[in-house]
Amino acid sequence: MRSYCVFCNIVAGLEPGTIVYEDDDVVVIKNILRWAPVMYLAMLKRHSTQDELWEDMGKVGRIARDIGHRMCPRGFRLVSNFGPDAMQSQEHGHLHIIGGMFLGHYVG
C-alpha cells in the first residue's frame, strides 16, 4: 500500500488545489509556495516517481512548456528536484513552472 500523497489526493478531489490545466493524463496546479509570481506544478495524474516521470516526459513537458510560454512570455524555468539534497518534498513526480519575473543568475 502506498503512503499518503497530497498530489494524488488533489487529483482525486480529496484535498484542495487550484487546477490551472487538466486532461485525462496530466494536471497542472498552482504551487502553494510563492517564490515567484508564477509557480505551477505539472504532473501525471497517476502516481509516479520523479524518475518515472522523466522516463516519459513527453506530454507533461509539452504542457509545462506551453503554460510557461503563455503565462511568462518573457521567460520561465522548468525545474525538477531529485532527492533530499535537491529538496524534493513530494514523492509524486512533478515539474515546476517558475516565472513572471527576472529570475536572476544561477549561483556558482
C-alpha positions as CSV (number, residue, x, y, z in Angstrom):
1,M,0.0,0.0,0.0
2,R,1.3,3.4,-1.0
3,S,1.8,6.0,1.7
4,Y,-0.1,9.3,1.8
5,C,0.4,11.5,-1.3
6,V,-1.0,15.1,-1.3
7,F,-0.9,15.3,-5.1
8,C,-2.9,12.0,-5.6
9,N,-5.4,13.5,-3.1
10,I,-5.7,16.7,-5.1
11,V,-6.2,14.8,-8.3
12,A,-8.9,12.7,-6.6
13,G,-10.6,15.8,-5.3
14,L,-10.0,14.8,-1.6
15,E,-7.8,17.9,-0.9
16,P,-8.0,21.4,-2.2
17,G,-5.8,22.5,-5.0
18,T,-6.1,25.2,-7.7
19,I,-6.1,23.4,-11.0
20,V,-4.9,25.5,-14.0
21,Y,-4.9,22.7,-16.5
22,E,-6.3,19.2,-16.6
23,D,-6.8,16.5,-19.2
24,D,-7.1,12.7,-18.9
25,D,-3.4,12.2,-18.1
26,V,-1.9,15.4,-16.8
27,V,-2.8,18.1,-14.2
28,V,-1.2,21.4,-13.5
29,I,-1.8,23.1,-10.2
30,K,-0.8,26.3,-8.5
31,N,2.1,25.8,-6.1
32,I,1.4,26.9,-2.6
33,L,4.9,28.3,-2.4
34,R,5.2,31.9,-3.7
35,W,8.9,32.5,-4.5
36,A,7.9,33.9,-7.9
37,P,4.7,35.4,-9.3
38,V,4.1,32.3,-11.4
39,M,4.7,28.9,-9.7
40,Y,2.9,25.9,-11.0
41,L,3.4,22.1,-10.7
42,A,2.8,19.9,-13.7
43,M,2.4,16.2,-13.2
44,L,0.9,12.9,-14.3
45,K,-2.5,12.2,-12.7
46,R,-1.3,8.7,-11.9
47,H,1.2,8.4,-9.1
48,S,4.7,8.2,-10.4
49,T,8.2,8.9,-9.0
50,Q,10.4,11.7,-10.3
51,D,12.5,9.1,-12.2
52,E,9.3,7.5,-13.8
53,L,8.1,11.0,-14.9
54,W,11.3,11.7,-16.6
55,E,11.4,8.3,-18.4
56,D,8.5,9.6,-20.5
57,M,8.4,13.4,-20.0
58,G,6.7,13.9,-23.4
59,K,3.2,15.1,-22.7
60,V,3.9,16.7,-19.3
61,G,6.9,18.5,-20.7
62,R,4.9,19.9,-23.7
63,I,2.1,21.1,-21.4
64,A,4.5,22.7,-18.9
65,R,6.3,24.4,-21.8
66,D,3.1,25.7,-23.3
67,I,1.8,27.0,-20.0
68,G,5.2,28.6,-19.3
69,H,5.1,30.4,-22.7
70,R,1.5,31.6,-22.2
71,M,1.9,32.8,-18.6
72,C,5.5,34.0,-18.8
73,P,6.2,35.4,-22.3
74,R,9.5,37.0,-21.2
75,G,10.9,33.7,-19.9
76,F,10.5,30.9,-17.4
77,R,12.2,27.9,-15.8
78,L,11.2,24.2,-15.8
79,V,12.8,22.5,-12.8
80,S,12.6,19.1,-11.1
81,N,14.2,18.2,-7.8
82,F,15.5,14.6,-7.3
83,G,16.0,13.5,-3.7
84,P,16.6,15.2,-0.3
85,D,19.7,17.1,-1.2
86,A,17.8,18.8,-4.0
87,M,14.9,19.5,-1.6
88,Q,12.4,17.2,-3.2
89,S,9.5,17.3,-0.8
90,Q,6.9,15.1,-2.6
91,E,7.4,11.6,-3.9
92,H,4.9,12.1,-6.7
93,G,6.9,13.2,-9.8
94,H,6.3,16.8,-10.8
95,L,7.8,19.6,-12.8
96,H,8.0,23.2,-11.5
97,I,7.0,26.0,-13.9
98,I,8.5,29.2,-12.5
99,G,8.5,32.7,-13.9
100,G,6.7,36.0,-14.0
101,M,9.8,38.0,-13.0
102,F,13.5,38.2,-13.7
103,L,14.8,35.0,-12.1
104,G,18.4,36.1,-11.8
105,H,21.6,34.2,-12.3
106,Y,22.4,30.7,-11.1
107,V,24.7,30.7,-8.0
108,G,28.0,29.2,-8.9
